[in-house]
Amino acid sequence: MRSKVKFEQHRPIHRERGSDVSNINRRNFIKTSGAVAAATALPLSMFDIGAARAAGTVKVGILHSLTGGLAIAEKSVVDAEMLAIEEINKAGGVMGMKIEAVVEDGASDWPTFAEKARKLLEKDKVSAVMGCYTSASRKAVLPVFEKLKGLLYYPTYYEGLEQSPNILYTAQEATQSVIAAVEWLMKNKGKSFYLIGSDYIWPRTTIKIAKATIAKAGGKTVGEGYYPLGHIEFSSEINKIKAAKPDVILNCVVGGSNVAFFKQLSAAGVTGKNQTILSLAVSEEEVSGIGSDNTVDTLTCMGYFQSLKNPANEKFVKAFKAKYGANRVTGDTLSCGYTSVYLWKMGVEKAGSTDVEKVVAASANLEFDGPEGKIKFHGSNHHLWKHARIGVFKADGQVDMIYESPLIEPNPFPKL
């Protein structure tokens, strides 16, 4: 049974709850957001939504960072989404229409994301957008999508605490990974935990849920630490970890900081061979940057692994490598981006229309057999039922799965 972890419910949450990058210029962000709001004063209904379906084509926006600090992660998601579009077009398109991708660069900058979202909806009149990566970028575009009645498919695991009528969330919210991970760890690895994460909303919310789950199951949190994104000096925290002697290190460090964190753990003699380390934001793709020698025998919890054995994943991996190179790897967010395009196609065809409200309504309870196996949209909260999977990193950076949960109902507003 999953622990019942509770947060106060606020639906929807649109205000900025945290920042994914420590050096956001808050004044500039607010100023630019105001400009976006003014520029988006007219609803999309004032425009002809049918313009997205001109000349036997239908336009879809792709909005990720192609430049800047987050491009290292987001460019691969674009690759996966473009692969799905290519496959769908080869198979006859969507209701007989070929998909025309309009690709925009969010440039790792939240006001730019908002500006590009507005362009895609107002000028390009796309029927849907696959996009964003961090919570900060998603929160920057959210008021644009709601004002202009657009539709965003968001492919990154995130903190929950949000439900917008104009966003469909195709990755796991926090309760769909951390509760299953903690419960498995307490049954199999020990009851004392040291928690470490990057200092923004996703790690802090995830760790809050973890602490409640640990306490309710009779475990103990022996330490906790947070660092800004991009932080590279973890030696003092590692000394605290060694002194605390936890059964488990639960790692919610995000992005490039994991390179320094894992290398410094290894240098301090803390490895997967002598310490249980489970990461909630490290997939095969991150390991290609961290170095598999630093992650071998550590654990990860994701909804998707490249090594999953099912026909849809074998097809996805084969096609991805054929298009982009045999050395490329797939990972959780890539799988979710790829799946997002297919879920949109299915929603359109079920609705018989590209109209946003009709597609959203048709997506309720929609099922799909994708690279991560069977998934389905919740009947009302715009999130997917998901599996939580735990695996061990091997020397080649791939994952041996050792645990798979049943499908977990999304609960974006848990209560503690």
N, C-alpha and C positions, 0 to 999 in steps of 0.2 A: 504493500500500500504506500502511496505517496504521502508524505507529511503534508498537513494543511498549514501552509504558511500564508499569512495575511498582511496585506497593506491596505491603507485607506484607499477607497475607490474614488477616482475623479475621472470622468469620461466626457469629452476627450481632454487630454492634456496637451496644450499648445504652447505653453510658455517655456522659455529656456530653462532647463533643469540642471544643466552642467555643460562643460565644454570639453571637446575631444582634443583640443590643442591648447597648450598653456599660454601661447602668445597671441590669442585672439585679441584684436583691438575692439573691445566691447563698444566704445563710443562709435567707431566706424560701422560696426555691425548694426547697431541700432539705427544710425543715420541711414544706412543703405536699405535696411529692412523697411524703414518708413517710406523711402522712395519707391520701393517695390510695391508696397501696399497702395500708394497713391496711383502708381501706374497700372495697377490691376483692379481699379475700381469698377470696371464693367465686367459682368459675368460672362462666361464663355457662351451662354445661351444667346448673347447678342451677336455672336458670330455663327456662321453656318458650319455646324459640326460635320456635315456631309462633305465639306472640302477636304477632309482627311481621307476621302475615298475617291479621289479624282482618277479618272482614266484607268480603272481597273487595278488601282493600287490603294493601299492603306498605309498611312504613315505611323511609325512608332518611334518615339524618342529614346535615345540611349544617353544617359547623363551620369558620367563618372569622371573622376580625376584622371586625366591623361598626362598632366604635368604636375609638378609640385611634390611634396613629401609623401602623399598618399598614392601617387601613381603606381608605385611598386606593387601595391595590392589591387588597385582598382582596374588597371589595364587588363589584367587577366580575366576579370569579371566581364569586361566588354568582349573579350575574345569568346567567352562561353555564350554570351547572349547573341553575338553575331553568328555563331555556329548554329544555334537554334533557329534563327531567322532564315539562314541559308537552307537548312533541312526542311523547314516548313514550306518555303518557296518551291523547292524541288519537288515536294509532294503535292503541289497544287495551290498553295497559299491558304488564306483564310476566307472562307465563303467565296472561293474563286478569285480572290484578290491577292496579288503579290504584296509582300510587306516591303515598304521602303523605309530603311533605317535612317534617321536623322541623328547624327552623333554630335554631342556637345561636350566640351571640357569644363568640368567644375573647378579645375585648377587648384584643388585642395584648399579652396577659399569659400567660406559659407555665403557671403553676399554674391559671389559669382554664381554659385549654385542657384540662388534665388533668381538672379537675372536670366540665366540660361533656361530655367524652368519656365519663366514667363515667355521667353522667345519661342520655346517649343510649343506652348499652348496657344499663344496669341498669333504669332506669325506663321509658324509651320503647321499649326492646327493638327497636331498629332492626336491619335486616338488614345494612346496610353504612353507612359514613360517607364522604362526600366532604369532604376537609378539610385544613386546615393550609396554611401558606405558607412560613414560615421553617423552617430546620433545628431551631432551638430549640423551636418549637412541636411539630414532629413528634417530637422526642426526648422531650418532656414527655408526650405521649399514648401513646407506644409501649408502655411497660410496662402501661398500662391496657388497651390492645387485646390484648396477649399474655395478661394475667391473665384477662380476661373473654372471650377467644376471639372478639373482634370482628374486623371487616374494614375497613381504611382504604384508600381510594384517594387517593394523594398527587399533586397536579398541578403541582408546581413543580420546575424544573430544580435539581439539587442536587449535592453533592460526591461522591456514592457512598459507599463504605466502610460500607455497611449492607445487610442483607438479612433482613427479618423475615418469619416465616411468616404474619403478620397484616397485612401492608402490600403493596399492589400499586402500583408506582411508574410513573406515566403520563407523566412528563416525562423529559428526558434527564439521565443522570448525566454527570459532568464529562468523561469521556473521549469522549463522543459529540458534544462540541462543540469543545473546545479543541484536540484533536489535528488534526482536519480543518481548523480555522481556521488554526493555525500552519503546517501543511504548505502550505495554499493561499497564505498570505501570503509564505512563503519562496520559493515559485515565481513569485509575481507582483508582490511589493512590496518585498522586501529581506530582509536577513539579520540586522539588528541590532534589538533589541527593548528597549523600556522598559516595565516591568510595574507596574501600579498597581491596588490593590484596597482594598475595605473590610476591616477587621481582624476576620475571623471565619472559620469553617471552610471555607465554600464558596470564597471568593476565594483563601485560602491553599492549599487543595488544588488548585484549578484552576491557579493560578500555578506550583505545584510540578510539575504535569504539563507545563505549557507550557515551563518551563525545561529539563526533561529532553528534550522533543521538539525544542526549539531546538538544544540541544547535540548531540544525536544526528544532526541534519541539517546540522551544520557552521555553525550560526548563533551569535550572541552576545547575551547579556543585558547591556545597558549600564547598567541602573538598575532599582530596585525600591522601591516604597513602599506602606505600608499606613496606613489611617486609620479611626477608629471610625465606625460607622454614624451618620449625622446630621451628620458633620463638614462644615464649609462654608468652610474656608480652605485653598485649594490653591496659593496664589501661590508659596510657597517650593518646592513640589514641581514646579510648572510651570517655574520658573527652572532647576531641575536637569534637567528634560526638555530644555529648550532648549539647555542647555550640552552635554548628552550627544549631541544630534543623532541620535536613533535613526531608522532607516527606518520603524519601526512603533511606535505606542503601543498596547499591549494593555490595554484598560480592563476591570477587574473591580470597579469601584465599583458599589455597589448602592443603589437607592432614591433618596430625596430628595437625597442628596449629589451625585448626577449633575447636578442643576440648577446648583449652584454650580460644579462642576468644568467643565462645558461652557461656562458663561458666562465663567468666568475664563480658560479656554483661548482663547475668542474675543477677549476683551479684551487678551490677550497676543499676539494675532496668530497663534495656532495654530488652524487650521481644517482642515476636510476638503479644502479646495482646495490647501493647501500641505503637508499632513502626513497620512500614513496613520494613521487612528485606527480601531481595531476594538473594539467593545464586545460583551461577552458577557452583559450583564444590562440591555440597553436595547432595548425593543421599541417598537412604535408607540404603545402606551399611555403608556410613560414619556416619549416625545417630546412628547406632548400637555401634559406638565407642564414639561419642560425648555425647550420652545420650538423649533419646527422650524428657525428661523433659526440656532440654535446647533449643530444636528446635521446640517445639509444637507451632503451629500457625504462624511459619515463612514460607516463600515461597521458592520454588526451581524451576528452569527451566532446563529441561532435554529433551532428545528425547524419553526416556522410563521411565515408572514407573511400579513397580511390580503389581500395582492394575489395569493396563489396562485390559479392557474387550474385548478380542478377542480370538478366538479358539487357535491360535498359541501361544499366551502368556499363556493361561491357561494350555496348554500342557507343555510348557517350565517350568513354575513354579512348576507344579506338579511333573515333572520328576526330576527337580533339587533338590527339597526337598526330594523326595523318595530316591535319590542316596546319598545325602550329609547330610540330617538331617532336621527335620521339623522346626527347629529354624533358619535355614539359610535363608538369604534374597537375592533376586536378585536386580540388579541395572543397570544403563545405560551401563557401560563398560562391564559388564558380558553379557548383551544382545548383544552388538556389537561383542564381541568375539565369542559367539555362532553363530550369524548370519554370521560372516566371513567364517566359515567352510562351511556353506551351500552355500554361494555365490561362493566360490572356486569350490565346487562340480558342481554347475550349470554352471559355466564358462567352466570347463573342458568338461562337457557333451555337451554343445553347440558347443564348438570348436572341439570336437572329439579327443582331444589331451591334454596332460599335458604340452605341450610346452608353455613357459611363454608368448611369443609374441602372440601366438594364443589365450591363455586364456584371456589375457588383451584385445585383440581386441573383443573377444566374450562377454566380460563383459560390453561393452558400451551399455547403455540403458537396461541392464538386470534388470528385476523386481523380487521382492521377497515379499511374505507375511510372515513376521516374527513376533517375539514377540512384536515389536513396531508398527506393522501394515504394510501397504504397503510402500515399499521403492523402489528406483531404482537408478542405476548408471547413472551419467551424461554421455552424449554422448562422451565427450572428456577429461574432467579434472580429472577423476579417483576418484571423490568424489560422495557421495550419496545425492540424494534429501531426505530431512528429515522434519519431523514435529518438531516444537518447542512446548513444553507442559509446562504449569505452574500449580503447585499444592501447596496445603497447607499440611504441616506435621501435622499428628495427634499424639495423646498421645502415640500410639503404634509404632510410627516411620514410619508408612506407609503414603501414600500420597493420598489426595483427589484432583483429577485433576479439575481445574476450567477454563482452557483455552487450546485450541488446535488450532494451526495454520494450514493452508493448507500446503501441501508439499512445502518446500522452496528450491529453486534452489541453489546449492552450488556455492559460489563466493570466492574462496580462495585468490584471489588477488584484494580485494576491493580498490577503489580509494576515498580518502578524498577530 
